Amino acid sequence: MVSKDKACLNCRSIYFGDKCLNCGETPASETFKGRIHVFNSEKSEMADNMGLRSEGEFAIKSK
Ligand SMILES: [Zn+2]
């Protein structure tokens, strides 16, 4: 059993398991391009550009 990481389609958070740990939504994609790790969403320009408001690992592009 291999648990693949998925990208939440709602908030783009990358997570393992049954549902998104960030927002609790279940729609997710296993096909995503790139990932960023946000340590400080308030000071991260990239996080700001992507509209990310929390820390964690996020998919740059998912479909
Ligand atoms: Zn989510």
N, CA, C, O and the ligand as a Tripos MOL2 file, in Angstrom:
@<TRIPOS>MOLECULE
protein
  253   251    64     0     0
PROTEIN
NO_CHARGES

@<TRIPOS>ATOM
      1 N           0.8390   -1.2010    0.0000 N.3       1 MET1
      2 CA          0.0000    0.0000    0.0000 C.3       1 MET1
      3 C           0.8710    1.2480    0.0000 C.2       1 MET1
      4 O           1.6260    1.5230    0.9320 O.2       1 MET1
      5 N           0.7290    1.9680   -1.0670 N.am      2 VAL2
      6 CA          1.4800    3.2150   -1.1490 C.3       2 VAL2
      7 C           0.5050    4.3850   -1.0900 C.2       2 VAL2
      8 O          -0.4280    4.4780   -1.8870 O.2       2 VAL2
      9 N           0.7320    5.2460   -0.1600 N.am      3 SER3
     10 CA         -0.1200    6.4180   -0.0500 C.3       3 SER3
     11 C           0.4730    7.5420   -0.8820 C.2       3 SER3
     12 O           1.5480    8.0650   -0.5870 O.2       3 SER3
     13 N          -0.2620    7.9020   -1.9380 N.am      4 LYS4
     14 CA          0.2390    8.9670   -2.7920 C.3       4 LYS4
     15 C          -0.1700   10.3180   -2.2450 C.2       4 LYS4
     16 O          -1.2270   10.4770   -1.6340 O.2       4 LYS4
     17 N           0.6810   11.2630   -2.4780 N.am      5 ASP5
     18 CA          0.2830   12.5980   -2.0650 C.3       5 ASP5
     19 C          -0.6150   13.2060   -3.1320 C.2       5 ASP5
     20 O          -0.4270   12.9730   -4.3260 O.2       5 ASP5
     21 N          -1.5710   13.9710   -2.6970 N.am      6 LYS6
     22 CA         -2.5470   14.5720   -3.5870 C.3       6 LYS6
     23 C          -2.5830   16.0660   -3.3590 C.2       6 LYS6
     24 O          -2.1720   16.5840   -2.3210 O.2       6 LYS6
     25 N          -3.0920   16.7300   -4.3720 N.am      7 ALA7
     26 CA         -3.2630   18.1700   -4.2270 C.3       7 ALA7
     27 C          -4.7500   18.4830   -4.1230 C.2       7 ALA7
     28 O          -5.5330   18.1280   -5.0050 O.2       7 ALA7
     29 N          -5.1230   19.1360   -3.0600 N.am      8 CYS8
     30 CA         -6.5120   19.5280   -2.8610 C.3       8 CYS8
     31 C          -6.9360   20.5000   -3.9630 C.2       8 CYS8
     32 O          -6.2350   21.4670   -4.2590 O.2       8 CYS8
     33 N          -8.0880   20.2270   -4.5610 N.am      9 LEU9
     34 CA         -8.5570   21.1120   -5.6210 C.3       9 LEU9
     35 C          -9.1840   22.3800   -5.0570 C.2       9 LEU9
     36 O          -9.4060   23.3470   -5.7870 O.2       9 LEU9
     37 N          -9.4620   22.3740   -3.7920 N.am     10 ASN10
     38 CA        -10.0820   23.5310   -3.1690 C.3      10 ASN10
     39 C          -9.0430   24.5690   -2.7380 C.2      10 ASN10
     40 O          -9.1730   25.7540   -3.0450 O.2      10 ASN10
     41 N          -8.0160   24.1140   -2.0270 N.am     11 CYS11
     42 CA         -7.0390   25.0730   -1.4960 C.3      11 CYS11
     43 C          -5.6200   24.7940   -1.9790 C.2      11 CYS11
     44 O          -4.6850   25.5120   -1.6240 O.2      11 CYS11
     45 N          -5.4640   23.7510   -2.7870 N.am     12 ARG12
     46 CA         -4.1720   23.3860   -3.3690 C.3      12 ARG12
     47 C          -3.1580   22.8590   -2.3670 C.2      12 ARG12
     48 O          -1.9790   22.7050   -2.6880 O.2      12 ARG12
     49 N          -3.6120   22.5880   -1.1710 N.am     13 SER13
     50 CA         -2.7210   21.9900   -0.1950 C.3      13 SER13
     51 C          -2.3840   20.5600   -0.5970 C.2      13 SER13
     52 O          -3.2410   19.8190   -1.0770 O.2      13 SER13
     53 N          -1.1270   20.1820   -0.3950 N.am     14 ILE14
     54 CA         -0.7220   18.8090   -0.6910 C.3      14 ILE14
     55 C          -0.8340   17.9820    0.5790 C.2      14 ILE14
     56 O          -0.3420   18.3780    1.6350 O.2      14 ILE14
     57 N          -1.4820   16.8340    0.4670 N.am     15 TYR15
     58 CA         -1.7060   16.0330    1.6600 C.3      15 TYR15
     59 C          -1.7090   14.5530    1.3250 C.2      15 TYR15
     60 O          -1.8290   14.1660    0.1630 O.2      15 TYR15
     61 N          -1.5760   13.7380    2.3460 N.am     16 PHE16
     62 CA         -1.7350   12.3010    2.2340 C.3      16 PHE16
     63 C          -3.0390   11.9160    2.9230 C.2      16 PHE16
     64 O          -3.5000   12.6100    3.8290 O.2      16 PHE16
     65 N          -3.6220   10.8190    2.4920 N.am     17 GLY17
     66 CA         -4.7550   10.2990    3.2440 C.3      17 GLY17
     67 C          -6.0970   10.5990    2.6040 C.2      17 GLY17
     68 O          -6.1930   10.8430    1.4010 O.2      17 GLY17
     69 N          -7.1260   10.5750    3.4290 N.am     18 ASP18
     70 CA         -8.4940   10.5870    2.9210 C.3      18 ASP18
     71 C          -9.0060   11.9640    2.5610 C.2      18 ASP18
     72 O          -9.7440   12.1190    1.5880 O.2      18 ASP18
     73 N          -8.6300   12.9460    3.3190 N.am     19 LYS19
     74 CA         -9.1500   14.2740    3.0310 C.3      19 LYS19
     75 C          -8.1170   15.3340    3.3550 C.2      19 LYS19
     76 O          -7.1470   15.0990    4.0770 O.2      19 LYS19
     77 N          -8.3560   16.4940    2.8030 N.am     20 CYS20
     78 CA         -7.4120   17.5840    2.9670 C.3      20 CYS20
     79 C          -7.2820   17.9790    4.4330 C.2      20 CYS20
     80 O          -8.2760   18.1920    5.1260 O.2      20 CYS20
     81 N          -6.0410   18.0720    4.8870 N.am     21 LEU21
     82 CA         -5.8170   18.4250    6.2810 C.3      21 LEU21
     83 C          -6.0060   19.9100    6.5110 C.2      21 LEU21
     84 O          -6.1650   20.3620    7.6450 O.2      21 LEU21
     85 N          -5.9860   20.6480    5.4440 N.am     22 ASN22
     86 CA         -6.0530   22.1010    5.5690 C.3      22 ASN22
     87 C          -7.4940   22.5950    5.6100 C.2      22 ASN22
     88 O          -7.8540   23.3960    6.4720 O.2      22 ASN22
     89 N          -8.3180   22.1190    4.6790 N.am     23 CYS23
     90 CA         -9.6880   22.6280    4.5950 C.3      23 CYS23
     91 C         -10.7380   21.5440    4.7630 C.2      23 CYS23
     92 O         -11.9240   21.8540    4.8780 O.2      23 CYS23
     93 N         -10.3260   20.2620    4.7800 N.am     24 GLY24
     94 CA        -11.2670   19.1770    5.0200 C.3      24 GLY24
     95 C         -12.0320   18.7320    3.7870 C.2      24 GLY24
     96 O         -12.8920   17.8540    3.8690 O.2      24 GLY24
     97 N         -11.7250   19.3330    2.6410 N.am     25 GLU25
     98 CA        -12.4000   18.9340    1.4130 C.3      25 GLU25
     99 C         -11.7780   17.6610    0.8560 C.2      25 GLU25
    100 O         -10.6250   17.3480    1.1520 O.2      25 GLU25
    101 N         -12.5360   16.9350    0.0570 N.am     26 THR26
    102 CA        -12.0240   15.6840   -0.4840 C.3      26 THR26
    103 C         -11.6350   15.7250   -1.9560 C.2      26 THR26
    104 O         -10.7790   14.9350   -2.3540 O.2      26 THR26
    105 N         -12.2080   16.5960   -2.7970 N.am     27 PRO27
    106 CA        -11.7690   16.5610   -4.1870 C.3      27 PRO27
    107 C         -10.2790   16.8690   -4.2890 C.2      27 PRO27
    108 O          -9.8110   17.8920   -3.7900 O.2      27 PRO27
    109 N          -9.5450   15.9790   -4.9370 N.am     28 ALA28
    110 CA         -8.1050   16.1560   -5.0050 C.3      28 ALA28
    111 C          -7.5860   15.6030   -6.3160 C.2      28 ALA28
    112 O          -8.2240   14.7660   -6.9550 O.2      28 ALA28
    113 N          -6.4400   16.0760   -6.6970 N.am     29 SER29
    114 CA         -5.8060   15.6010   -7.9080 C.3      29 SER29
    115 C          -4.4660   14.9740   -7.5810 C.2      29 SER29
    116 O          -3.7040   15.4950   -6.7670 O.2      29 SER29
    117 N          -4.1870   13.8530   -8.2240 N.am     30 GLU30
    118 CA         -2.8650   13.2730   -8.0520 C.3      30 GLU30
    119 C          -1.9360   13.7500   -9.1490 C.2      30 GLU30
    120 O          -0.7540   13.4080   -9.1840 O.2      30 GLU30
    121 N          -2.4910   14.5410  -10.0350 N.am     31 THR31
    122 CA         -1.6930   15.0900  -11.1220 C.3      31 THR31
    123 C          -1.5050   16.5730  -10.8980 C.2      31 THR31
    124 O          -2.3920   17.3790  -11.1840 O.2      31 THR31
    125 N          -0.3680   16.9150  -10.3960 N.am     32 PHE32
    126 CA         -0.1000   18.3280  -10.2030 C.3      32 PHE32
    127 C           1.3500   18.6250  -10.5440 C.2      32 PHE32
    128 O           2.2180   17.7570  -10.4560 O.2      32 PHE32
    129 N           1.5860   19.8410  -10.9240 N.am     33 LYS33
    130 CA          2.9210   20.2260  -11.3630 C.3      33 LYS33
    131 C           3.5670   21.1370  -10.3410 C.2      33 LYS33
    132 O           3.0810   22.2310  -10.0560 O.2      33 LYS33
    133 N           4.6440   20.6740   -9.8110 N.am     34 GLY34
    134 CA          5.4130   21.5210   -8.9210 C.3      34 GLY34
    135 C           4.7560   21.7010   -7.5720 C.2      34 GLY34
    136 O           3.5510   21.5060   -7.4140 O.2      34 GLY34
    137 N           5.5500   22.0680   -6.6270 N.am     35 ARG35
    138 CA          5.0380   22.2990   -5.2850 C.3      35 ARG35
    139 C           5.8730   23.3650   -4.6120 C.2      35 ARG35
    140 O           7.0690   23.5040   -4.8700 O.2      35 ARG35
    141 N           5.2340   24.0940   -3.7690 N.am     36 ILE36
    142 CA          6.0040   25.0550   -2.9820 C.3      36 ILE36
    143 C           5.7060   24.8100   -1.5180 C.2      36 ILE36
    144 O           4.6300   24.3460   -1.1400 O.2      36 ILE36
    145 N           6.6820   25.1330   -0.7230 N.am     37 HIS37
    146 CA          6.4770   25.0060    0.7180 C.3      37 HIS37
    147 C           6.4150   26.4010    1.2970 C.2      37 HIS37
    148 O           7.3740   27.1690    1.2160 O.2      37 HIS37
    149 N           5.2900   26.7150    1.8750 N.am     38 VAL38
    150 CA          5.1030   28.0430    2.4380 C.3      38 VAL38
    151 C           5.3950   27.9880    3.9340 C.2      38 VAL38
    152 O           4.7320   27.2750    4.6870 O.2      38 VAL38
    153 N           6.3910   28.7480    4.3410 N.am     39 PHE39
    154 CA          6.7160   28.7890    5.7540 C.3      39 PHE39
    155 C           6.0950   30.0120    6.4310 C.2      39 PHE39
    156 O           5.6790   29.9680    7.5890 O.2      39 PHE39
    157 N           6.0510   31.0740    5.6840 N.am     40 ASN40
    158 CA          5.4670   32.2940    6.2330 C.3      40 ASN40
    159 C           4.6320   32.9440    5.1480 C.2      40 ASN40
    160 O           5.1370   33.7090    4.3260 O.2      40 ASN40
    161 N           3.3530   32.6320    5.1580 N.am     41 SER41
    162 CA          2.4890   33.0560    4.0550 C.3      41 SER41
    163 C           2.3580   34.5680    3.9850 C.2      41 SER41
    164 O           2.0870   35.1180    2.9180 O.2      41 SER41
    165 N           2.5480   35.2450    5.1070 N.am     42 GLU42
    166 CA          2.3870   36.6950    5.0950 C.3      42 GLU42
    167 C           3.5740   37.3940    4.4420 C.2      42 GLU42
    168 O           3.4390   38.4840    3.8870 O.2      42 GLU42
    169 N           4.7310   36.7560    4.5140 N.am     43 LYS43
    170 CA          5.9210   37.3940    3.9670 C.3      43 LYS43
    171 C           6.3710   36.7800    2.6560 C.2      43 LYS43
    172 O           7.3190   37.2560    2.0330 O.2      43 LYS43
    173 N           5.6910   35.7220    2.2390 N.am     44 SER44
    174 CA          6.0640   35.0660    0.9950 C.3      44 SER44
    175 C           5.3500   35.7120   -0.1820 C.2      44 SER44
    176 O           4.1220   35.7270   -0.2550 O.2      44 SER44
    177 N           6.1390   36.2390   -1.0930 N.am     45 GLU45
    178 CA          5.5570   36.8940   -2.2570 C.3      45 GLU45
    179 C           4.8390   35.8770   -3.1380 C.2      45 GLU45
    180 O           3.7840   36.1620   -3.7040 O.2      45 GLU45
    181 N           5.4220   34.7000   -3.2420 N.am     46 MET46
    182 CA          4.8150   33.6700   -4.0780 C.3      46 MET46
    183 C           3.4860   33.2110   -3.4820 C.2      46 MET46
    184 O           2.5030   33.0200   -4.1990 O.2      46 MET46
    185 N           3.4710   33.0370   -2.1740 N.am     47 ALA47
    186 CA          2.2190   32.6440   -1.5170 C.3      47 ALA47
    187 C           1.1600   33.7110   -1.7230 C.2      47 ALA47
    188 O          -0.0160   33.4120   -1.9290 O.2      47 ALA47
    189 N           1.5930   34.9490   -1.6660 N.am     48 ASP48
    190 CA          0.6640   36.0490   -1.8630 C.3      48 ASP48
    191 C           0.1120   36.0380   -3.2840 C.2      48 ASP48
    192 O          -1.0810   36.2460   -3.5030 O.2      48 ASP48
    193 N           0.9960   35.7940   -4.2400 N.am     49 ASN49
    194 CA          0.5680   35.7330   -5.6350 C.3      49 ASN49
    195 C          -0.4280   34.6070   -5.8690 C.2      49 ASN49
    196 O          -1.3360   34.7260   -6.6910 O.2      49 ASN49
    197 N          -0.2500   33.5270   -5.1470 N.am     50 MET50
    198 CA         -1.1320   32.3780   -5.3310 C.3      50 MET50
    199 C          -2.3580   32.4470   -4.4360 C.2      50 MET50
    200 O          -3.2250   31.5750   -4.4940 O.2      50 MET50
    201 N          -2.4290   33.4570   -3.6300 N.am     51 GLY51
    202 CA         -3.5820   33.5990   -2.7610 C.3      51 GLY51
    203 C          -3.5840   32.6250   -1.5960 C.2      51 GLY51
    204 O          -4.6420   32.2780   -1.0720 O.2      51 GLY51
    205 N          -2.3910   32.1810   -1.1870 N.am     52 LEU52
    206 CA         -2.2970   31.2380   -0.0860 C.3      52 LEU52
    207 C          -2.2400   31.9860    1.2340 C.2      52 LEU52
    208 O          -1.5220   32.9750    1.3780 O.2      52 LEU52
    209 N          -3.0020   31.5000    2.1840 N.am     53 ARG53
    210 CA         -3.0970   32.2120    3.4520 C.3      53 ARG53
    211 C          -2.6410   31.3750    4.6370 C.2      53 ARG53
    212 O          -2.7740   31.7850    5.7900 O.2      53 ARG53
    213 N          -2.1050   30.2010    4.3420 N.am     54 SER54
    214 CA         -1.6790   29.3650    5.4520 C.3      54 SER54
    215 C          -0.3590   28.6970    5.1140 C.2      54 SER54
    216 O           0.0620   28.6780    3.9570 O.2      54 SER54
    217 N           0.2850   28.1530    6.1240 N.am     55 GLU55
    218 CA          1.5490   27.4800    5.9070 C.3      55 GLU55
    219 C           1.3040   26.0500    5.4620 C.2      55 GLU55
    220 O           0.2520   25.4660    5.7180 O.2      55 GLU55
    221 N           2.3020   25.5070    4.7900 N.am     56 GLY56
    222 CA          2.1960   24.1160    4.3670 C.3      56 GLY56
    223 C           2.7500   23.9450    2.9720 C.2      56 GLY56
    224 O           3.4210   24.8260    2.4350 O.2      56 GLY56
    225 N           2.4590   22.8010    2.3990 N.am     57 GLU57
    226 CA          2.9670   22.4910    1.0700 C.3      57 GLU57
    227 C           1.8000   22.5730    0.0870 C.2      57 GLU57
    228 O           0.7280   22.0170    0.3250 O.2      57 GLU57
    229 N           2.0270   23.2700   -1.0100 N.am     58 PHE58
    230 CA          0.9430   23.4950   -1.9400 C.3      58 PHE58
    231 C           1.3830   23.1630   -3.3620 C.2      58 PHE58
    232 O           2.5500   23.3100   -3.7230 O.2      58 PHE58
    233 N           0.4200   22.7130   -4.1520 N.am     59 ALA59
    234 CA          0.6800   22.4590   -5.5580 C.3      59 ALA59
    235 C           0.6610   23.7790   -6.3120 C.2      59 ALA59
    236 O          -0.1880   24.6380   -6.0690 O.2      59 ALA59
    237 N           1.6050   23.9270   -7.2260 N.am     60 ILE60
    238 CA          1.6180   25.1400   -8.0320 C.3      60 ILE60
    239 C           0.5260   25.0620   -9.0870 C.2      60 ILE60
    240 O          -0.1780   26.0420   -9.3290 O.2      60 ILE60
    241 N           0.3850   23.9180   -9.7060 N.am     61 LYS61
    242 CA         -0.6600   23.7560  -10.7060 C.3      61 LYS61
    243 C          -1.2400   22.3480  -10.6150 C.2      61 LYS61
    244 O          -0.5090   21.3590  -10.6650 O.2      61 LYS61
    245 N          -2.5270   22.2740  -10.4840 N.am     62 SER62
    246 CA         -3.1680   20.9580  -10.4450 C.3      62 SER62
    247 C          -4.3000   20.9160  -11.4500 C.2      62 SER62
    248 O          -4.8670   21.9450  -11.8170 O.2      62 SER62
    249 N          -4.6160   19.7190  -11.8820 N.am     63 LYS63
    250 CA         -5.7460   19.5960  -12.7990 C.3      63 LYS63
    251 C          -6.4370   18.2570  -12.6040 C.2      63 LYS63
    252 O          -7.4180   17.9630  -13.2870 O.2      63 LYS63
    253 ZN         -7.9050   21.7640    0.9100 Zn       64 ZN64
@<TRIPOS>BOND
     1     1     2 1
     2     2     3 1
     3     3     4 2
     4     3     5 am
     5     5     6 1
     6     6     7 1
     7     7     8 2
     8     7     9 am
     9     9    10 1
    10    10    11 1
    11    11    12 2
    12    11    13 am
    13    13    14 1
    14    14    15 1
    15    15    16 2
    16    15    17 am
    17    17    18 1
    18    18    19 1
    19    19    20 2
    20    19    21 am
    21    21    22 1
    22    22    23 1
    23    23    24 2
    24    23    25 am
    25    25    26 1
    26    26    27 1
    27    27    28 2
    28    27    29 am
    29    29    30 1
    30    30    31 1
    31    31    32 2
    32    31    33 am
    33    33    34 1
    34    34    35 1
    35    35    36 2
    36    35    37 am
    37    37    38 1
    38    38    39 1
    39    39    40 2
    40    39    41 am
    41    41    42 1
    42    42    43 1
    43    43    44 2
    44    43    45 am
    45    45    46 1
    46    46    47 1
    47    47    48 2
    48    47    49 am
    49    49    50 1
    50    50    51 1
    51    51    52 2
    52    51    53 am
    53    53    54 1
    54    54    55 1
    55    55    56 2
    56    55    57 am
    57    57    58 1
    58    58    59 1
    59    59    60 2
    60    59    61 am
    61    61    62 1
    62    62    63 1
    63    63    64 2
    64    63    65 am
    65    65    66 1
    66    66    67 1
    67    67    68 2
    68    67    69 am
    69    69    70 1
    70    70    71 1
    71    71    72 2
    72    71    73 am
    73    73    74 1
    74    74    75 1
    75    75    76 2
    76    75    77 am
    77    77    78 1
    78    78    79 1
    79    79    80 2
    80    79    81 am
    81    81    82 1
    82    82    83 1
    83    83    84 2
    84    83    85 am
    85    85    86 1
    86    86    87 1
    87    87    88 2
    88    87    89 am
    89    89    90 1
    90    90    91 1
    91    91    92 2
    92    91    93 am
    93    93    94 1
    94    94    95 1
    95    95    96 2
    96    95    97 am
    97    97    98 1
    98    98    99 1
    99    99   100 2
   100    99   101 am
   101   101   102 1
   102   102   103 1
   103   103   104 2
   104   103   105 am
   105   105   106 1
   106   106   107 1
   107   107   108 2
   108   107   109 am
   109   109   110 1
   110   110   111 1
   111   111   112 2
   112   111   113 am
   113   113   114 1
   114   114   115 1
   115   115   116 2
   116   115   117 am
   117   117   118 1
   118   118   119 1
   119   119   120 2
   120   119   121 am
   121   121   122 1
   122   122   123 1
   123   123   124 2
   124   123   125 am
   125   125   126 1
   126   126   127 1
   127   127   128 2
   128   127   129 am
   129   129   130 1
   130   130   131 1
   131   131   132 2
   132   131   133 am
   133   133   134 1
   134   134   135 1
   135   135   136 2
   136   135   137 am
   137   137   138 1
   138   138   139 1
   139   139   140 2
   140   139   141 am
   141   141   142 1
   142   142   143 1
   143   143   144 2
   144   143   145 am
   145   145   146 1
   146   146   147 1
   147   147   148 2
   148   147   149 am
   149   149   150 1
   150   150   151 1
   151   151   152 2
   152   151   153 am
   153   153   154 1
   154   154   155 1
   155   155   156 2
   156   155   157 am
   157   157   158 1
   158   158   159 1
   159   159   160 2
   160   159   161 am
   161   161   162 1
   162   162   163 1
   163   163   164 2
   164   163   165 am
   165   165   166 1
   166   166   167 1
   167   167   168 2
   168   167   169 am
   169   169   170 1
   170   170   171 1
   171   171   172 2
   172   171   173 am
   173   173   174 1
   174   174   175 1
   175   175   176 2
   176   175   177 am
   177   177   178 1
   178   178   179 1
   179   179   180 2
   180   179   181 am
   181   181   182 1
   182   182   183 1
   183   183   184 2
   184   183   185 am
   185   185   186 1
   186   186   187 1
   187   187   188 2
   188   187   189 am
   189   189   190 1
   190   190   191 1
   191   191   192 2
   192   191   193 am
   193   193   194 1
   194   194   195 1
   195   195   196 2
   196   195   197 am
   197   197   198 1
   198   198   199 1
   199   199   200 2
   200   199   201 am
   201   201   202 1
   202   202   203 1
   203   203   204 2
   204   203   205 am
   205   205   206 1
   206   206   207 1
   207   207   208 2
   208   207   209 am
   209   209   210 1
   210   210   211 1
   211   211   212 2
   212   211   213 am
   213   213   214 1
   214   214   215 1
   215   215   216 2
   216   215   217 am
   217   217   218 1
   218   218   219 1
   219   219   220 2
   220   219   221 am
   221   221   222 1
   222   222   223 1
   223   223   224 2
   224   223   225 am
   225   225   226 1
   226   226   227 1
   227   227   228 2
   228   227   229 am
   229   229   230 1
   230   230   231 1
   231   231   232 2
   232   231   233 am
   233   233   234 1
   234   234   235 1
   235   235   236 2
   236   235   237 am
   237   237   238 1
   238   238   239 1
   239   239   240 2
   240   239   241 am
   241   241   242 1
   242   242   243 1
   243   243   244 2
   244   243   245 am
   245   245   246 1
   246   246   247 1
   247   247   248 2
   248   247   249 am
   249   249   250 1
   250   250   251 1
   251   251   252 2
@<TRIPOS>SUBSTRUCTURE
     1 MET1         2 RESIDUE 1 A MET
     2 VAL2         6 RESIDUE 1 A VAL
     3 SER3        10 RESIDUE 1 A SER
     4 LYS4        14 RESIDUE 1 A LYS
     5 ASP5        18 RESIDUE 1 A ASP
     6 LYS6        22 RESIDUE 1 A LYS
     7 ALA7        26 RESIDUE 1 A ALA
     8 CYS8        30 RESIDUE 1 A CYS
     9 LEU9        34 RESIDUE 1 A LEU
    10 ASN10       38 RESIDUE 1 A ASN
    11 CYS11       42 RESIDUE 1 A CYS
    12 ARG12       46 RESIDUE 1 A ARG
    13 SER13       50 RESIDUE 1 A SER
    14 ILE14       54 RESIDUE 1 A ILE
    15 TYR15       58 RESIDUE 1 A TYR
    16 PHE16       62 RESIDUE 1 A PHE
    17 GLY17       66 RESIDUE 1 A GLY
    18 ASP18       70 RESIDUE 1 A ASP
    19 LYS19       74 RESIDUE 1 A LYS
    20 CYS20       78 RESIDUE 1 A CYS
    21 LEU21       82 RESIDUE 1 A LEU
    22 ASN22       86 RESIDUE 1 A ASN
    23 CYS23       90 RESIDUE 1 A CYS
    24 GLY24       94 RESIDUE 1 A GLY
    25 GLU25       98 RESIDUE 1 A GLU
    26 THR26      102 RESIDUE 1 A THR
    27 PRO27      106 RESIDUE 1 A PRO
    28 ALA28      110 RESIDUE 1 A ALA
    29 SER29      114 RESIDUE 1 A SER
    30 GLU30      118 RESIDUE 1 A GLU
    31 THR31      122 RESIDUE 1 A THR
    32 PHE32      126 RESIDUE 1 A PHE
    33 LYS33      130 RESIDUE 1 A LYS
    34 GLY34      134 RESIDUE 1 A GLY
    35 ARG35      138 RESIDUE 1 A ARG
    36 ILE36      142 RESIDUE 1 A ILE
    37 HIS37      146 RESIDUE 1 A HIS
    38 VAL38      150 RESIDUE 1 A VAL
    39 PHE39      154 RESIDUE 1 A PHE
    40 ASN40      158 RESIDUE 1 A ASN
    41 SER41      162 RESIDUE 1 A SER
    42 GLU42      166 RESIDUE 1 A GLU
    43 LYS43      170 RESIDUE 1 A LYS
    44 SER44      174 RESIDUE 1 A SER
    45 GLU45      178 RESIDUE 1 A GLU
    46 MET46      182 RESIDUE 1 A MET
    47 ALA47      186 RESIDUE 1 A ALA
    48 ASP48      190 RESIDUE 1 A ASP
    49 ASN49      194 RESIDUE 1 A ASN
    50 MET50      198 RESIDUE 1 A MET
    51 GLY51      202 RESIDUE 1 A GLY
    52 LEU52      206 RESIDUE 1 A LEU
    53 ARG53      210 RESIDUE 1 A ARG
    54 SER54      214 RESIDUE 1 A SER
    55 GLU55      218 RESIDUE 1 A GLU
    56 GLY56      222 RESIDUE 1 A GLY
    57 GLU57      226 RESIDUE 1 A GLU
    58 PHE58      230 RESIDUE 1 A PHE
    59 ALA59      234 RESIDUE 1 A ALA
    60 ILE60      238 RESIDUE 1 A ILE
    61 LYS61      242 RESIDUE 1 A LYS
    62 SER62      246 RESIDUE 1 A SER
    63 LYS63      250 RESIDUE 1 A LYS
    64 ZN64       253 GROUP 0 **** ****
